[in-house]
Amino acid sequence: MNEIFISPNESLSLIFRLVIAVLVGAMIGWNRQLSGKPAGLRTHMLVSLGAALIVLIPLQTSGSHSPDAVSRAIQGVATGVGFLGAGEILHESVQGTNKPQIKGLTSAAALWTTAALGMVTGCGLWLTSLTGTLLVLLILTVVKRLERLGLVDRENNSHPK
């Protein structure tokens, strides 16, 4: 049997997965909170926890341990969080120009990735969860510093001309 499926009686494994999902969300949310983003600590913690909970439903209840049930749960979370992320994205007009400015793409992507990490954690894939969390934090901190130093063009995500 596949190791990601757990019995509803395995309380410690269940609790551990949920706590790790909350911690993963907290690490990313803390980064976003320090940056003054509207979706901060609590939002990321809840997104990661919610994603883990939704994935754990078929992992615990599917009598035949159907990968299809897990796949449908993952698809549902990815779609649902997409709507949450869309709420993070704002379109604003830049004064003096007709060019709209889009804000919140990174925050929306962070929410979406946090949900993915919650799902991975809910499945008990610890190495993937830890590696993904570290990479997200690296992207959110190091790449932001490179942008501020002018080494990466924020608008085109490339080297400045």
C-alpha positions as CSV (number, residue, x, y, z in Angstrom):
1,M,0.0,0.0,0.0
2,N,1.2,3.5,-0.7
3,E,2.6,5.3,2.3
4,I,0.7,8.6,1.8
5,F,-2.6,7.0,2.8
6,I,-3.3,6.9,6.5
7,S,-5.8,5.3,8.7
8,P,-8.2,7.6,10.5
9,N,-6.9,5.9,13.7
10,E,-3.3,7.2,13.1
11,S,-3.8,10.3,15.3
12,L,-0.2,11.2,15.7
13,S,0.5,11.1,12.0
14,L,-2.6,13.2,11.3
15,I,-1.7,15.8,14.0
16,F,1.9,16.0,12.8
17,R,0.9,16.6,9.2
18,L,-1.5,19.3,10.2
19,V,1.0,21.0,12.5
20,I,3.7,20.9,9.8
21,A,1.2,22.4,7.3
22,V,0.5,25.3,9.7
23,L,4.3,25.9,10.2
24,V,5.0,25.9,6.5
25,G,2.2,28.4,6.0
26,A,3.6,30.5,8.9
27,M,7.1,30.7,7.5
28,I,5.8,32.0,4.2
29,G,3.2,34.2,5.8
30,W,5.7,35.7,8.2
31,N,7.8,36.7,5.2
32,R,4.8,38.3,3.5
33,Q,3.7,40.0,6.7
34,L,7.2,41.6,7.2
35,S,6.8,42.9,3.6
36,G,3.5,44.6,4.5
37,K,1.4,42.5,2.2
38,P,-2.4,42.1,2.9
39,A,-2.2,38.3,2.9
40,G,0.2,37.7,5.7
41,L,0.8,35.3,8.5
42,R,-2.7,34.1,9.4
43,T,-3.9,34.0,5.8
44,H,-1.0,31.8,4.7
45,M,-1.3,29.5,7.8
46,L,-5.0,29.0,7.0
47,V,-4.4,28.4,3.3
48,S,-1.8,25.7,4.0
49,L,-3.9,24.1,6.8
50,G,-7.0,24.1,4.7
51,A,-5.2,22.6,1.7
52,A,-3.8,19.9,4.0
53,L,-7.2,19.2,5.5
54,I,-8.9,18.8,2.1
55,V,-6.2,16.4,0.9
56,L,-6.4,14.4,4.1
57,I,-10.1,13.7,3.5
58,P,-9.6,11.2,0.7
59,L,-6.3,9.9,2.2
60,Q,-8.3,8.8,5.3
61,T,-11.7,8.0,3.9
62,S,-11.1,6.3,0.6
63,G,-11.7,2.6,1.3
64,S,-9.8,1.6,-1.8
65,H,-7.1,4.3,-1.3
66,S,-8.0,5.7,-4.7
67,P,-5.3,8.0,-6.3
68,D,-8.2,9.5,-8.3
69,A,-9.9,10.8,-5.1
70,V,-6.6,12.5,-4.1
71,S,-6.2,13.9,-7.5
72,R,-9.6,15.4,-7.5
73,A,-9.0,17.0,-4.1
74,I,-5.7,18.5,-5.3
75,Q,-7.4,19.9,-8.4
76,G,-10.2,21.4,-6.3
77,V,-7.7,23.1,-3.9
78,A,-5.6,24.5,-6.8
79,T,-8.7,25.9,-8.4
80,G,-10.2,27.3,-5.2
81,V,-7.0,29.0,-4.2
82,G,-6.7,30.5,-7.6
83,F,-9.9,32.5,-6.8
84,L,-8.4,33.6,-3.5
85,G,-5.2,34.7,-5.3
86,A,-7.3,36.6,-7.9
87,G,-8.6,38.7,-5.0
88,E,-5.0,39.7,-4.2
89,I,-4.3,41.1,-7.6
90,L,-5.2,44.7,-8.0
91,H,-5.3,46.8,-11.2
92,E,-4.4,50.4,-10.7
93,S,-4.0,53.2,-13.1
94,V,-0.7,55.0,-13.0
95,Q,-1.3,58.7,-12.7
96,G,-0.5,60.7,-15.8
97,T,-0.5,57.6,-18.1
98,N,-3.1,55.2,-19.5
99,K,-0.9,52.3,-18.6
100,P,-2.5,50.1,-15.9
101,Q,-0.3,48.8,-13.1
102,I,-0.8,45.3,-11.8
103,K,0.0,44.6,-8.2
104,G,-0.3,41.5,-6.1
105,L,0.9,38.8,-8.5
106,T,3.7,37.7,-6.2
107,S,1.3,37.6,-3.2
108,A,-1.2,35.5,-5.3
109,A,1.6,33.2,-6.3
110,A,2.7,32.9,-2.7
111,L,-0.8,31.9,-1.7
112,W,-1.1,29.4,-4.4
113,T,2.3,27.9,-3.6
114,T,1.4,27.8,0.1
115,A,-1.7,25.8,-0.8
116,A,0.5,23.4,-2.8
117,L,2.9,23.0,0.2
118,G,-0.1,22.3,2.4
119,M,-1.2,19.6,0.1
120,V,2.3,18.1,-0.1
121,T,2.5,18.2,3.7
122,G,-1.0,16.6,4.1
123,C,0.3,13.8,1.9
124,G,3.2,13.3,4.3
125,L,5.9,14.2,1.7
126,W,8.2,15.9,4.2
127,L,11.3,16.4,2.1
128,T,9.2,17.9,-0.7
129,S,7.5,20.2,1.8
130,L,10.7,21.3,3.4
131,T,12.5,21.9,0.1
132,G,9.6,23.7,-1.4
133,T,9.3,26.0,1.7
134,L,13.0,26.8,1.6
135,L,12.8,27.6,-2.1
136,V,9.8,29.9,-1.7
137,L,11.6,31.8,1.1
138,L,14.7,32.0,-1.1
139,I,12.6,33.4,-4.0
140,L,10.7,35.9,-1.8
141,T,13.9,37.2,-0.1
142,V,16.9,36.8,-2.3
143,V,15.2,37.7,-5.6
144,K,13.6,40.7,-4.0
145,R,17.0,41.9,-2.9
146,L,18.4,41.4,-6.4
147,E,15.5,43.5,-7.7
148,R,16.2,46.3,-5.2
149,L,19.9,46.2,-6.2
150,G,18.9,46.6,-9.8
151,L,20.4,43.2,-10.8
152,V,17.0,42.0,-12.0
153,D,14.4,44.1,-13.8
154,R,11.2,43.8,-11.9
155,E,8.9,44.4,-14.8
156,N,10.6,41.9,-17.3
157,N,12.2,39.5,-14.7
158,S,15.4,39.8,-16.6
159,H,18.7,41.6,-16.4
160,P,18.4,45.4,-16.8
161,K,19.5,47.0,-20.0
